Amino acid sequence: MAHDTAVVLPYLVGADGSLHSQTKDRLDAGIDMYREGLAEAITLTGGLCCRNGIYTNAEAMKIYTISHGINSKDIFLENRGLDTIAQAIFAKKHIVKPKHWKNLIVVSSDYHMPRVKEVFRTFYESSFDIEFEGVESGLAQDPQTRESENRSMEFLTREFRDINPEDDERMVKRLFEIDKRYNQNPPSTFH
């Protein structure tokens, strides 16, 4: 059975829209899933990476995806999220739920997968069928990478432990309370 969409999380995108090799690897995995009929659509995530950027992460990733022969009608953009938590929340709220999708596969790098799984399990109800695809990065055993991922997991647990995955409005409100980067765009603009 094909997934409704492959949700591809970015790594780094340059201010000029250039993609880091890890971002390309993640995209290539999502593109392959689409081509092989394992996903009916591709959802690309990520907001503006830096103040002087020309594209959001999702927009830059869309350019790459289209250049690899994927029809734009099957590409959906979540271009507000500035981190994995926000990307999961906004993709759910603005793409996945409105399209009534329930069967997802989330693509990221292998070292990122434990955190990605925890993020999606925190914010998506049990009615979602979510699989995860970790792309080889060579960093899964790197001590600094593992420490950074562990700190992020601790943050997720501490800040979102009392959030009900069915309460999207509370998720967004909490996100805006703890991450001041979103204060430039108040929550009402994210409805």
C-alpha positions as CSV (number, residue, x, y, z in Angstrom):
1,M,0.0,0.0,0.0
2,A,1.3,3.4,-0.9
3,H,1.7,6.1,1.7
4,D,-0.3,9.2,1.2
5,T,2.9,11.3,1.3
6,A,6.6,11.2,2.0
7,V,7.4,14.0,4.4
8,V,10.9,15.1,3.7
9,L,12.7,17.1,6.4
10,P,15.5,19.4,5.4
11,Y,19.1,19.6,6.8
12,L,20.6,22.8,5.5
13,V,19.7,25.1,2.7
14,G,21.9,28.0,1.8
15,A,20.7,31.6,1.6
16,D,20.9,31.3,-2.2
17,G,18.8,28.1,-2.2
18,S,21.7,25.7,-2.6
19,L,21.1,22.3,-0.9
20,H,23.5,20.6,1.5
21,S,24.4,17.0,0.4
22,Q,22.3,15.6,3.4
23,T,19.3,17.6,2.2
24,K,19.8,16.2,-1.3
25,D,20.2,12.6,0.1
26,R,16.9,13.0,2.0
27,L,15.2,14.4,-1.1
28,D,16.5,11.6,-3.3
29,A,15.1,9.0,-0.9
30,G,11.7,10.8,-1.0
31,I,11.8,11.1,-4.8
32,D,12.7,7.4,-5.1
33,M,9.7,6.4,-2.9
34,Y,7.4,8.5,-5.1
35,R,8.7,7.0,-8.3
36,E,8.5,3.5,-6.9
37,G,4.8,4.1,-5.9
38,L,5.5,3.9,-2.2
39,A,4.2,7.5,-1.7
40,E,1.5,9.3,-3.7
41,A,2.9,12.7,-2.9
42,I,5.9,14.5,-1.5
43,T,5.6,17.0,1.4
44,L,8.6,19.3,1.7
45,T,9.2,21.1,5.0
46,G,11.1,24.1,6.3
47,G,10.8,27.8,6.6
48,L,13.3,30.5,5.7
49,C,16.7,29.4,6.8
50,C,18.3,32.8,7.2
51,R,17.2,36.5,7.1
52,N,18.8,37.1,3.7
53,G,17.6,33.8,2.2
54,I,15.7,33.9,-1.2
55,Y,13.8,30.7,-0.7
56,T,12.4,28.8,2.2
57,N,13.9,25.4,2.7
58,A,10.7,23.8,1.3
59,E,10.8,26.1,-1.8
60,A,14.5,25.3,-2.5
61,M,13.7,21.6,-2.1
62,K,10.8,21.9,-4.5
63,I,13.0,23.3,-7.2
64,Y,15.3,20.3,-6.8
65,T,12.4,17.9,-6.7
66,I,10.9,19.3,-9.9
67,S,14.3,19.3,-11.6
68,H,14.3,15.5,-11.0
69,G,11.0,15.1,-12.9
70,I,8.4,15.2,-10.1
71,N,5.2,16.9,-11.1
72,S,4.5,20.0,-9.0
73,K,0.9,18.9,-8.5
74,D,2.2,16.1,-6.3
75,I,4.5,18.4,-4.2
76,F,3.2,20.1,-1.0
77,L,5.1,22.7,0.9
78,E,5.2,23.4,4.6
79,N,7.3,26.5,4.6
80,R,6.9,28.0,8.1
81,G,8.7,25.5,10.4
82,L,12.2,26.5,11.5
83,D,13.0,23.2,13.2
84,T,11.8,19.6,13.3
85,I,9.1,20.3,15.9
86,A,7.5,23.1,14.0
87,Q,7.8,21.3,10.7
88,A,5.9,18.3,12.1
89,I,3.2,20.6,13.7
90,F,2.7,22.8,10.6
91,A,2.7,19.9,8.1
92,K,0.0,18.2,10.2
93,K,-2.1,21.3,10.7
94,H,-1.8,22.8,7.2
95,I,-1.3,19.8,4.8
96,V,-1.8,16.4,6.3
97,K,-5.1,17.0,8.2
98,P,-6.8,19.2,5.5
99,K,-6.0,16.5,2.9
100,H,-7.3,13.8,5.3
101,W,-4.0,11.9,5.0
102,K,-3.4,9.1,7.5
103,N,-0.6,7.1,6.1
104,L,2.8,8.9,6.1
105,I,6.5,8.1,5.7
106,V,8.9,10.6,7.2
107,V,12.4,10.9,5.6
108,S,15.4,12.3,7.4
109,S,19.0,11.3,8.1
110,D,19.7,8.1,10.2
111,Y,21.2,10.0,13.2
112,H,18.1,12.2,13.3
113,M,15.6,9.4,13.3
114,P,15.2,8.8,17.1
115,R,14.3,12.4,17.5
116,V,12.1,12.5,14.4
117,K,10.1,9.5,15.7
118,E,9.6,11.1,19.1
119,V,8.5,14.4,17.5
120,F,6.0,12.8,15.3
121,R,4.7,10.5,18.0
122,T,4.3,13.5,20.3
123,F,2.3,15.5,17.8
124,Y,0.4,13.0,15.7
125,E,-2.6,11.0,17.1
126,S,-2.5,7.2,17.1
127,S,-4.9,7.2,14.2
128,F,-2.0,8.1,11.9
129,D,0.1,5.3,10.4
130,I,3.6,6.7,10.3
131,E,6.7,5.0,9.1
132,F,10.2,6.4,9.1
133,E,13.1,6.2,6.7
134,G,16.6,7.1,7.9
135,V,19.0,8.0,5.1
136,E,22.7,7.0,5.7
137,S,24.7,10.0,6.8
138,G,27.9,8.6,8.3
139,L,27.0,10.6,11.5
140,A,24.9,8.1,13.4
141,Q,27.7,7.2,15.8
142,D,29.4,10.6,15.9
143,P,29.5,11.7,19.6
144,Q,28.8,15.4,19.0
145,T,25.9,14.6,16.7
146,R,24.4,12.2,19.3
147,E,24.9,14.7,22.1
148,S,23.1,17.4,20.1
149,E,20.2,15.0,19.2
150,N,19.9,14.0,22.9
151,R,19.7,17.6,24.0
152,S,17.0,18.2,21.5
153,M,15.1,15.2,22.7
154,E,15.3,16.4,26.3
155,F,13.9,19.8,25.2
156,L,11.0,18.1,23.4
157,T,10.2,16.0,26.5
158,R,10.5,19.0,28.9
159,E,8.5,21.5,26.8
160,F,5.8,19.4,25.2
161,R,5.2,16.4,27.6
162,D,1.7,17.6,28.6
163,I,0.5,18.3,25.0
164,N,-2.4,16.2,23.7
165,P,-1.6,15.2,20.1
166,E,-5.2,16.0,19.2
167,D,-5.0,19.6,20.4
168,D,-3.3,21.3,17.4
169,E,-4.2,24.8,18.7
170,R,-2.4,24.2,22.0
171,M,0.6,22.8,20.1
172,V,0.9,26.0,18.1
173,K,0.4,28.2,21.1
174,R,3.1,26.4,23.1
175,L,5.5,26.5,20.1
176,F,5.0,30.3,19.9
177,E,5.5,30.7,23.7
178,I,8.8,28.8,23.7
179,D,10.3,29.8,20.4
180,K,10.5,33.6,20.0
181,R,11.5,33.3,16.4
182,Y,7.8,33.0,15.6
183,N,6.9,36.2,17.3
184,Q,7.5,38.0,14.0
185,N,4.5,36.1,12.7
186,P,1.9,35.8,15.5
187,P,-0.1,32.5,15.7
188,S,-3.1,34.0,14.0
189,T,-1.2,34.0,10.8
190,F,-0.6,30.3,11.1
191,H,-4.3,29.3,11.1
